[in-house]
Amino acid sequence: MTAPTPPTICLAGKNQIAVDALLYMIKRGWKNRLLICPNRTDDGTSRWQPSLIRFARELGIEVVTLDTVQEMENLIFLSLEFDRIVRPEAFKSDRLYNIHFSALPAYKGMYTSALPILHGAQLSGVTLHEIDPGIDTGPIIDQTVFDLPET
């Protein structure tokens, strides 16, 4: 009996969070299973935020397109500030996840780290959820909620 093939992991997104996730996974020995799918605006140059493409290339991680990963079976897809709406029906894999910067179900969509502050909310959070056909509507896997300081 042979062991199952471990999944390929695709980190899709940008900025420090995606770079930190990449470094975390490499540190844990998953380098040979990693791919990255960068945002369209990532040109490989780090500016006020680090470039995921730059780090991936320096570390020998393959850079792929969304079309490529959609065709992959045995894939774990993790969205970390990814700039495109992920349509699960376009993927052969059903292991699609998003880290979202609000305490869902509040503040779906974009700019969610600023919206609670702009709306005077007392709480905010970060949510890991499955990606489903809606926008930030998939089942919640885990969530951290925290107080926002008074202004």
N, C-alpha and C positions, 0 to 999 in steps of 0.2 A: 504494500500500500504506500503510495507516494503522498507526501505532504502537499497541501494545496499551495498554489502559487500566490505569494503575497501580492496585495493590490499595488497598483501604481498610485501615487499621491500627486495631485496637481494643486499647486497653490496659485490662485488667480487673484490679482489685485495690484496693490501699490503701497508705497510708503513704508514707514518704520514697522508697522504691524506685519506686513508681508515679509519683510527682510528678517524680522525677529522670528517669525514662524519658520522660515527657511533655515536659519541658523539653529533653532531648536531641534528641528527634525534631523539635520546633519549630525548634530551633537549626539543624538540618540541612535545613530547608526543607520539611518534611512536614506542616505545619500543616493544609493543606487536605485531607489524606488521613486525619486522625486522628479517632477517637471514643474515649470512655471509657465503661466499664461498671463503676461503682463497687461496692464491697461494700455489703451491705444496711445495715450499721451506720454508713456515712458519711452524716452529716446536713449536710455542708457547713461544719462548724465545725472549725477546726484546734485541736487540743489538744496533747498531748505529741508527737503525730505530725501532720504536715500532712494536711489533707483534700484528696483527689484531686478531689472535686467542686468545692471552692472554687477550686482552681487552674485547673481546666478552665473554669469559668464566667468567671473573671477574664481568661482567655486566649482566650475565644470558641470553645472546643472543645465539640462536642455531647456531651451525656450521654445514653446509651441504656441500654435494658434487655438482659438476656441473651437474651430472646425475640427482640428486634429483630436482634441480630447473628447469631443462629443461622440466620436466614432470608437472610442476605447471601451472595451469591456474590462471588468475587474479594476475599476477606477474609483478612487475617493477624490472628490472635487471639493475644495474649500475656498470659498469666496471671502476675501479680506479687502474690503473697499474696492471691489471689482466694478468697472465702469459700464458694465452691460447687464441687462436683465437676462437672467439665466432661465431658459425654457427647458424644464425637465424632459419634455417629450422629444427634444432634439438629441438627448443623450442615450447611449446604450446602457449606461450605468444608472442605478437609482440611488447611489450613495453621494448625494449632493448636499452640501452644508454651507451655511453663511454665518459669519460673526457680524452681528448688527449692533450698532452703537446707540441703543435705547432699550428700555425695559418693555419689550413688546408685550402686549399689542400696541402700546403707545408709540407714536412717531415712526410710522412706516415710511419707507422711501429713502430720500437723500437728506443730507445735512442734519442728521438726527442727533449728533452730539451737541449742536448749538440750539436746536429747537426747544428743548426743555428749559434752558436758561432764558431764551427770548420770551417764552410763555410764562415765566415765573413759577415753574414747577418746583416742588420741594424734593422730588426724587428723580433719579435717572438710573441708567443701568447699561449692561451689556448682555446680549442674548446670543446663544448658539442655537440655531434652529435648522431643521431640514428645509431644503428648497422645494417648494411645490409650485403649481402653476400661478399662484397669486404673487403679490408683491409683499414679501416679509410676512407671509401668512402660514408658513409651514409649522409643523409641530415643534414645540420648544423642547430642546434637549437639556439645556441648563441656562441659568440666568443669575446674574449678580445685580442686585439693586443697592444703590447708595444714596445718601443724603446729599443734596446740593447746598452749599453754604448760602446763607442769606446775603443779599447784596446791599 
